[in-house]
Amino acid sequence: MNPILIYRHPDCERCAQYAAMHHRFDWLRLVSDTTEPPPGRPPLRKGEIVVRKNGCLLEGLDAARAIMRAIPLYWLFAPLLLIPQARRRIDADARGELGACDISAGPGGDAGGCV
């Protein structure tokens, strides 16, 4: 299996937590991450990820699939990709379209999903 590089937003705490989780479960040491912008692309939005595998940049569902394939523990979740609603949600989340990391502190200091 080929190693992959995950590009993530430097100021997104949620992405940093996901990256730490990926490293914890990456027993084959196939996943690395960086906060540098992907080459030839505009800067990432918060929550957006891009994966480089075999020299190709993957976005959205393709990026999530690459991560899932690289980490054997995640193979347990592969059947979710057979459900259209789950596929759409995973794609939107990997593209940073769900707004889970927007800084929009409301009453009580809620940071819109970022911890």
N, C-alpha and C positions, 0 to 999 in steps of 0.2 A: 504494500500500500504506500502511496506517495504522501509525503508530508504536505501540510497546508499552512498558510499564513492568514490569520484573521486580522483585517484592518478594522479598527473601532474608533469611535470618537474619543478624543483625549479627556473631555470634561463630562462624560456620561458615567456616573457611578454604577448604574444598572449594567452597562456593558462591561465595566471593570469586574463586577461581581460574577457575571456570566463567564468572562475569560478565566477568572480564578477557578470557577467550577469545572470548566473544560480541562484546565491543567490538572486538577485533582483527579479526574477520571481518565486522563490520557495516559494510561499505563504503557502504551506502545511509543509514547513520545513522538507523535506525529503532528501535533498542533502547536503552533506558536502564534503570538499576537503582537501587534504593534499599534501605536497611536499615530504613526506617520500617515499622511494621506496616501491613498492608493495612486500609483503612477498613472498619469493621463486622465485623471478624474477630478471633478471639483471636490472640495472638502466634504466629509461625511456629515450628515445630520445626526443629532443625538438619537441613539437607538438604532441607527443604520449600521449594518455590517457588510463588508465585502471580503470575499475569500479568494486568495490566489492559490491555484492548484495547477500543476503542470504548466506554469507560465500564463494561464488564463485567469481573468478576473471573473468571479461569479457573484451574482447579486440575488437578493430575495430568496425564494425557495431553493434555488440551486446552491446558494451559499449555505443555507441551513442543511441541505442534504449532504454536502461535502463534509460538514462538521459531524453530522450524524454517522456517516460512513467511516470516519476516521477514529471514532471512539466507540469501541465494542459495546459498552454499557448502554449507549444510546440506541443500539439496534433494537432494544425492547420497544422503543417508541415508533419504529418504522411503520407499523400498521396504521398509525394516525394519518400518514400521508395518503392512505386510501380513501379518507373521508374528505370530500370536497371543501366543506366548511373549515376543517382543520388546516388543509393545504392553503386556503386563502388567508387564513389568520397568520399562519407561520410566514407566508410570503410578505404580508403587510408588515408584520413585526420586524422581520429581517431588513426590510427597506426603510424602517424608521417611520412608517406612516401612521402608526397607532398613537403617537404622541405620548407614550408612557414615560418618556424622559424629559418632556418639556418642563422648564422651570416655571411653574405657575403657582407659587405659594398662595394658598388661600387662608381662610381663618384657621387658626391652630397651627400654622406653619407647614401644612401639607405641601410637599414638593412635587405633586403630580406623578407619583410613582417612583421617583428616585429616592433612594435611602441614603 
